[in-house]
Amino acid sequence: MSRAAPYNRETAIDAALALFWRRGYHATSLKDLEGALSMKPGSIYAAFNSKEALFREALQLYRNRSEKNVRARAKSAASPLEALAEHARRTGRPKSGSPAGCILVKTVLELADEPSQAGEDARTYLREMQDLFFALFEQARASGELPTGADSRRLARRFQSNMFGLAVETLRGSPAEDLAALADDMAEEVLRLRQRQ
């Protein structure tokens, strides 16, 4: 009897992420997952226990990559506000062939009216991203880039709301030039917060 080919867990989760991101949670069938992961149903359930558990791992992978990207931009940028502006610019210019929008936003919208752990995960990850934006605004305030009285939490909520709106525009299929212009406007809004020296 031939044995099933071994699977790489991270590769499988990455494939599932791409599929869920494009189709959404409910529209992704087990048959779709079989094809994307090159795994039989029994193997999928043995590895991940359920479709929702696999989806939750995919959301966590996306969240971890998003945090890593923001931290890398913060490290390479000239200032915290420059890092936030660059994050907006790049988000408005998705790579060709990549799924549209943000899977966390897509999940919050799709699962808004039903109790699910995956929906709660997506909301939690968005709060964690807002905390990361807050930390960057706090760094900007501490360095004198923002006035000492700036409300970093309020600024982080505003920035994330703008990012949420940009994700929705992407999901609804707005033209690439409109998305880029919107992202540039968001970036300029952040940079206008700078304290005049």
Secondary structure as GFF3:
##gff-version 3
##sequence-region A 1 197
A	DSSP	alpha_helix	9	23	.	.	.	ID=ss1
A	DSSP	alpha_helix	30	37	.	.	.	ID=ss2
A	DSSP	alpha_helix	41	48	.	.	.	ID=ss3
A	DSSP	alpha_helix	51	76	.	.	.	ID=ss4
A	DSSP	alpha_helix	80	91	.	.	.	ID=ss5
A	DSSP	alpha_helix	103	110	.	.	.	ID=ss6
A	DSSP	alpha_helix	117	142	.	.	.	ID=ss7
A	DSSP	alpha_helix	152	171	.	.	.	ID=ss8
A	DSSP	alpha_helix	176	191	.	.	.	ID=ss9
###
